[in-house]
Amino acid sequence: MRDHVGNRAVVLGGSVAGSLAARVLAEFYHDVVVVDRDTVLGVSTTRKGAPHTRHAHGLHARGHLILEELFPGFTEDMSRKGYPVGDLGEMRWYFNGRRLPYTKTGLLSVTPTRPILEHEIRTRVAALPNVTYLERHDILGLLATPDNGRVVGARVRPRDGADEEAVLDADLVVDATGRGSRTPVWLAEMGYERPAESRVRIGLAYTTRFYRRVPGSFEDTWSINPVASPDHPRGAFFGLSDEDRCIVSLTGILGDHPPTDPEGFLEFARSLSVPDVYEGIKDAEPLDDPTSFGFPASVRRHYERLRRFPDGLTVLGDAVCSFNPVYGQGMSVAAWEAMTLRRHLRGARFDARTHLRALGKVVDNPWEVSAGGDLAFPGVEGRRTAKVTIGNAYVGRVQHAASKDPEVAKGFMRVAGLIDPPTALMRPRMMARVLRASRGMTSPAGDVPATAPQPPDKRLPDAA
């Protein structure tokens, strides 16, 4: 423990965001309790409370670097156990049906199944002597001072009904319960304003199936990703999940959802912009039936705008912002937020509103990428500002240029991996490469002027 901030912190939710929050809190509190409605310890398969974890996930670049900092040797251990670890630029990426060249970026991606990744993180956190996981408990609400100025605990109850409601006293409560978070309701009950919300309705569905790895496949890469675009709105993520199995997650938006019957699943794969996925699974041995998961909308709760907020409470992960999962941002942003929490706990006094404003800055650029990118699809409802329209047109050029110029591909991967801000793609030298390599093409979102203005170079805040 580096600095004594308080006696106990309580984390609501034991997924990636909650477990990483617990890892950081363990440096500052004598006792950290993580509450979850499921059995989570020792579980490396999809659990009832997190059905989305069955589908393709990846921990990219910034998220990987943070896990390696929090758990030294994490990458080597995952690789030794046979889980896929590799350079982000050496995945086989397709944008608008065009393949990006393999490019050494120096940025690693860790892509076992999400339940395996969660299990590996939780096992390490649970091994800390001052962290306890309180499993199979429902979270009933918060406990506050009489004036509601400070949260001083959480009310929980065992799911088996054997015991009555219990109160967990806490110096700090962290809500990491995901997009179903009840903090807005609890705030209203305590007399506070609920956070404003931004929504982008994408009507996404994943349908996923596991296959036995075909001998000789995945010799030059471990992941094949034809990414959905306005011209090709059907996408897929096809990759190794361990040495013997591969995962296929097909994606479709606005009601055009991948079927769950085996024949329909295969035909959807055949309809993709490139043949790689279909050719890779048409003769492969399926290990289960296709299963679908719906994601209606990306949702951002603007806690950073609130003028009043109780002390002793903060929010992390999808409870703050739930991104369209095709962008692969969720786990990495949650890790980044955990490091932001760590930085604020090092201060003389933890201030919830200051921390929430810092989280808003962490979320700003990833939200701009995913929400703005979704608005490139004509059927997605939302306000398309000039910034969004020009930005999407320019991204179309970047993707086109990346298929020809490895340096553009590398720069694009650094932004996708949350290492560089989106504005890095508009620095003069990079913009010159993009415009040169994309000369003669027209973006599906509308052409972008060759003299597009360069926005200010606003770097993202540091992780630690």
N, C-alpha and C positions, 0 to 999 in steps of 0.2 A: 504494500500500500504506500503510495507516494505522499499523499497529503490526506489528513483526516478532515473530510467535509461533513460527515454525519454518521449516525449509527446504522441506519438501515435505508436502503433504496428498494423499491418494489417495481418490477417490470411486468406489465400486463401484456402477455403474448410471448411465446417461446420460439418463434420462427427465426429467420435470419436477422431481422432488425432487432428483435427483442434479445436474442442471444448475444449479438455484438454489443448492444447497449449494456448488457450485464457484464460482458468482458471488460468494458471501459469503467463501469461503475465500481467494479471490484477493486480498482486502484484507489478509490476515494472513500468507500464506505466499509464499515466493519462487517456488514451483513447485507447481502443482495439476494432477494427472493424473486424468482421468475414464475409467474402464474400462467398456466395454460389449461384449456378445457380438455385437451387430449392427453393421452400417454405419449410422451415425446422422447424420453431417454431410451436409448437402445433401438429406436425405430428408424429404419433406413428404407422404408417403403411408404407409399402415399397413405396419408392418414385422413380420416373423415373430415376434420376441420380445415384441411388444406387440399381440396381436390385438384386445384390448379398445378400442384407440384408434380403431377404425373407427366406433364407436358414438357417440351424442350425448354431448357434454361441454360444460360451461360453466365459465368462470372468473368467479366472482361476488364482488362487493363487496370483502371484505377481501383476497382474492387479487389482485383487480385493483389495489387501492391499493398493495399490496406490489410488484407488477411495475412499476407506474409509479414507485415510489421507486427500485427497483434499476435500471430502464432508463428514464430520463426521456424523455418523448415517445412511449413505447410505444403508448399509446392512440390518439394522433393518427395515428401511422404505420399501425396496423392499420385504422383507419377510412379512411385515404387509399387503402389497397390494396383496399378494397371488402369488408372482412370486417365481420360484424355487431358493432356496439357500440351499446349503448343502456341506458336506465334499467331497472333490475331490476323496478320496479313497472309498467313499460309493456309487459312481456310479457303475453300473454293467459293468465292462470292460472285453472285450474278445480280446486276442491276439493270432493269429494262432489257433483260435477256442478254446482256453483254457481260462477259466474264472479266473480272479483274485479274491482273497478273499476280502470281505469287510474289509477295514482297516481304522482306525481312524488316519488321518494324521494331523488334526488341520488346514488344508488348505481349504478354502472355494472356491466354484465355484458359480457364479451367472449366471443363464441361462434362462432369459426371451428371447423373440424374440429380434433380433438385433434392429429393429425399436423402440421397447419399451425401450431398454437400452439406445439408442441414445437420445430418447425423455427425459428420466430421467436426463441424463447428461446435455443436452442442456438447459433444463428448469432451472437447478441450475446455469449454467454459465450465461444465459441470465438475471437472477435475479441480477447479480452483477451490481452495479451502473455505472461502467465505461466500460461495454461491450455492444456493439451494433451488432446485426446480420443484415447485408445488404443482403436481400434475392432476388432471381430472378434477379441476375446480372451475366452477362458473364464476365469472366476475360480475358482481351485482351493482357496484357503483363506487363512488369515492366517499371518503370521510373528510369533512372540512371543519375549520374553526367556526364558532357561532356566527361570526360576521362574514363567513365564506371568503375571507381574504387569503386563506392558505389551505391547501390540501395537506392533510396529515395522515392519510392512509387510504386503504382500499377495503371494500367489503367483498368477501368471497364465500362460496359454499361448496362442499364436496358434491360431485355429481352423483355419487351413489346414494345420497340422502341419509347416510349413516350419522352424520353430525349436523349441527345447526350452523347458521351463518357465523362466520368469524371475521374479525377485524385485524388487518395487518397494519400496524402503525408504521409510518414511514416519514423520513425527512424529505424524500423525493419520490414521486410516482411518475413512471414513464409509460405512456400509452403506446404500445407497439402492436395493437390488435388488428391492424390491417385496414382495408377499405371499409369494413363494417364497424369501425370505431364509433363508440358512443360518446366520445368527449364532447362533440357539439351539443348533444342532448343534455349531458351533465352540466355543461356551462350554462345553458339556458335555465336549468333547474336551480342553479346557484345565483341567478340574477345577472349573468354575463351575456354579452352578445355572442351569437353563434358566428363562426367564421364564414365569410362569403366563399362561394364555390365557383370554380370554373369547370365546365364540362365540355368534352368533345365526344360526341356520340359516333363511334366507329362501327358498332354492330359486329364485332369480331367473333369468330369462333375458331378454336383449335380442335383438330381431330388427330389423335395420336395412336400409333401402333408400334409395337416392338417386333424386331425380326432377329433371327439368327444371322450373324455376320457371314456373308458369302466369302469363301476362301479366295484370296487374291484381291478383294475389294479394299478400298481405302489405303492403297499403297502410297499415294502421293499427298494425301491429306487425311484429316479425320472428321471433316465437317463440310457438307455441301449445302449452300444456302441460296436458293433463288428468292430474292427479296421482292415482296409485292411492290408494285408501282402503279400509278394511274393507268398506264397502258397495259399492264399485266397485273391485275389486282389479286390474283391468286398466288400464294407464296408457300414456302416450305422450309423446314429445317431438318436436315437429314445427316445424322452423324453417329459416330461410335459413342456408346454410353459406358462401355468397358471393353475388355479385349475380345469378348465373344458375342456381344449384342450391339445392335444399332437401333436408334430411335428415329421415327419419322413423325413429325408434327406438320400437318397441312394446315394452312390458314386461308380464311376467306372472310370478306367483310360485307356489311350492309345486307345481310341475309343470304348471301351466296356462300353457304357454309359447307365444308367438306362432309360428305356422308359418313355414317357409321357402319354401313353394311360393307363387307369386304370388297364386293365388286365395284360399288360406287366409290369407295376409297381409292381403289386402283385407277379407276377412270379419271378421278379428280387429279391424281398424280400425273396421269398421261397428258392432262390438259395444261400443265405448267408451261412456262415460257421456254424451258430447256428440258431435254429428255433425261438428264442425269438421275433424277429421283426415281422416275418410273423404271428406267433400265436397271437401277440398283435393287429394286424390290420385286419386280415382276416374277422372278423365279426364286425369291428368297423364302425361307421358312418362317411364317408368322408365329409369334410366341404368345399372342393374346388377340382379343378382338379390338377393333377401333373404338375409342372412347372420346367423347367431345366435351368441351368446356367453353362456355360463352363469356365474353367480356364486352358488355354493352357500351361502356364509355370510359375514357380517361377522366379522372376527377382530381382536381387540386383544391385543397382547403387552404384559404389564405390566412393562416394564423398570424403571419407576419404583419397583417394590417390591423389587428385588434389593438385598441387603445387600453383595454383592461384585460388582465389575465391573472388568475390566482397564482400565488407563489407555491412552490412545492410540487408543481406539475409541469410536464412537458410532453411532447408528442414526437414520434419518429416513424419513418418508413411509409408504408402505404396509407397509414392513418393521416399523413400529411398530404401525400401525392401518390396516386395510383396511375402509373404510366401504361400506355398501350404496350403490352409485353413484347411485341415483335421488335421493338427497338433494343431490347436486352438491357434496359437501364436500371430496373428495380433494385436488384441486389446490390449493385455497385453504388447507387445513390444512398441506399440504406447504410452501407458501410461508411460512406463519406459523412453521412449525418452522425453516425456514432463517433467518428473522429472529431466532428464539430462539437459534440457533447463533451468529449474529453477536454478539448481546448477551453471550453467555458467553465468546466469544473476546476480548472487550474487557477481560475481567478480568485480574488479575495472573497467574493460572494456570488453564488450562482443566481442569476436573474433570469426568470423564465421569459420575459418579453424580449430581452436582449438576445437570448438563445434562439427564440422563434424567428426573430428577424434574420439572424445568421442562417437558419435553416432555409428561409425564403430565398436567400442569395444562392445557396447550394442548389436549390430546385430550379431556379430561374432558367438557366441554359438548357438543362435536359428537357424541361417542359417546353421550351421554345422549339427544340428539335422535334419532339414527338407530336405535340399538339399542332405545330405549324406544318409538319410533314403530313399529318392526317388530313389537313385541309387542302392538300394537293389533289386529293381524290374528289372528283366533282360531286358525288352523292353525299358527301359528309357536310352536315349543316354547321355553319359557324361564320363569324365575321372574318372576311379576308381583307386585312389591311394591305396597304401598299408594301409594307415591310414583309408580310407573309407571302404575297404574290411574287415579288421580286426575289425573295429568299428562296422560294421553291423552284423558281425558274433557274436560279443560279446553282442550286443543288443538283438539278437535272444536268447542268453542264459539268459540274464537278464529277458526277457519277460517270458521265460519258468520257470525260477526260481521264478519269482513273482507270478506265479499261485500256487506255493507250500509254499512259505515263505512270511508271511505278512511283515516282516522287509524289504525284497527286494522290495515288492510291494510299501511300503511306500517310500523307497529311489527312486524308479522309478517315483512315482508321484511327488516327490519334484523336480526332473529334468524336468518332463513334465510341471510342473507348473511354471517353470523358477525361482524357488527359489534357487536351487543348480545347479552348472555347470555340464555338462556331465561327467567330470572327477571324480565327487563324486562317481559315480558307479564303479570306478576302484581303490578306496582306499582299502588297504589290507584287512580290516575286511569285507567290503562289497563284494570284489571280492571272498573271501573265501566262503561266503554264496552263492554267485551266482554259483560258480563252484561246490560246494557240491550239491546244489539243482538241478543243470542241468546235473549232471553226467550221461553219457550214451546217451545224445541227441546230434544231429548234426544239426547245424544251416543251414537253407536253403541257406544262403549266403556263406556257407563254414565253416568248423570247426575253432575254435579259440584255439590256444595252451593253455594248462592249466597254462603255465608260461608266459602268455602274459605280456609284459612290462607295468609298471605303468607310465602313462604320468605325467608331472608336474601338480600339483594341482593349476591351475590358476582360481582364483575366479572371478566371474563377478563383475563389478563395482557397487557400491552402488546406489540405486535408487535416494536418495535425496542428 
